[in-house]
Amino acid sequence: MITAINGIKGNRFRRAAAVTVTAGAVLATGALTAAPAQAVTKPSIVAAGGYVMNNATGKTLYTKAADTKRSTGSTTKIMTAKVVLSQSNLNLDAKVTIQKAYSDYIVANTASSAHLIVGDKVTVRQLLYGLMLPSGCDAAYALADKFGTGSTRAARVKSFIGKMNSTARTLGLTNTKFDSFDGIGNGNNYSTPRDLTKLASNVMKNATFKAVVKTKSYTAKTITKTGSTRTMAAWTNTNTLLSSYSGTIGVKTGSGPEAKYCLVFAATRNGKTVIGTVLASSSVPQRATDATKLLNYGFATI
């Protein structure tokens, strides 16, 4: 009786071993080709909200609280640039004289700055670099003052913000509202990861915008009050992914007490572009880490 039981056990072991060997052979030949795709795990990010899509098709690749409204910080400046670049008969070489009001605004709000100098004449193109690379709120103010309409600066700024909101409606950004030209809002400046990604995807079609946001460093030469040329200190792009993530082509950082740390990002690899947003991450390094995870996931699933 004992011998019979041992014999049965022996047969079971041999059959199990045979199954294992067979499975190993299948794996060795690469027959189970579906396995790598199944191994892509949805990443965990620290940011409170995130969204990623295929830029070519608009197909969603990742969501985390993608439609929850949050403060956007300086990612707002993507819309600032969009409104400027949408002006009819835009002259990028038109000069704007820097006003004391822009400088006073920076001081009063302890805002990020392009360090524009009062009295200097700066081109619209240069202001776009000052807006998007060092995230200059002085550059944002200058552009709002230039491209808003009205007889006073306050009226022109209000008009410009109105254009930002009408553009958001035109683009179908239903969870977005602006009450500032730079993200220093008054309690009513918000968007979502999905809306900001859609906005960025749209404006990245503009060649000037695309050239600006992929630039790591830019040195502007402005015209002083006396007519001489001033070489400004170089503006460095706050988007660290341009150096740390191969294929990065933009887009814009943001931060603030309420917004925390935000990043709208895009990268192209093997002819495919992944674009997305993280809002309310915990630090400058962490927002880059979050974005890197989402880019990797996007390219793995696109």
Stockholm file with secondary structure:
# STOCKHOLM 1.0

chainA/1-302         MITAINGIKGNRFRRAAAVTVTAGAVLATGALTAAPAQAVTKPSIVAAGGYVMNNATGKTLYTKAADTKRSTGSTTKIMTAKVVLSQSNLNLDAKVTIQKAYSDYIVANTASSAHLIVGDKVTVRQLLYGLMLPSGCDAAYALADKFGTGSTRAARVKSFIGKMNSTARTLGLTNTKFDSFDGIGNGNNYSTPRDLTKLASNVMKNATFKAVVKTKSYTAKTITKTGSTRTMAAWTNTNTLLSSYSGTIGVKTGSGPEAKYCLVFAATRNGKTVIGTVLASSSVPQRATDATKLLNYGFATI
#=GR chainA/1-302 SS CHHHHHHHHHHHHHHHHHHHHHHHHHHHHTCCTTHHHHTCCCCCCSSSEEEEEETTTCCEEEEESTTCCEECGGGGHHHHHHHHHTSTTCCTTCEEECCHHHHHHHHHHTCCCCCCCTTCEEEHHHHHHHHHSSCCHHHHHHHHHHHSCSSSHHHHHHHHHHHHHHHHHHTTCTTCBCSSSSSCCSSCCEECHHHHHHHHHHHTTSHHHHHHHTCSEECCEEECTTSCEEECCCEECSCTHHHHSTTEEEEEEEEETTTEEEEEEEEEETTEEEEEEEEEESSHHHHHHHHHHHHHHHHHHC
#=GC SS_cons         CHHHHHHHHHHHHHHHHHHHHHHHHHHHHTCCTTHHHHTCCCCCCSSSEEEEEETTTCCEEEEESTTCCEECGGGGHHHHHHHHHTSTTCCTTCEEECCHHHHHHHHHHTCCCCCCCTTCEEEHHHHHHHHHSSCCHHHHHHHHHHHSCSSSHHHHHHHHHHHHHHHHHHTTCTTCBCSSSSSCCSSCCEECHHHHHHHHHHHTTSHHHHHHHTCSEECCEEECTTSCEEECCCEECSCTHHHHSTTEEEEEEEEETTTEEEEEEEEEETTEEEEEEEEEESSHHHHHHHHHHHHHHHHHHC
//
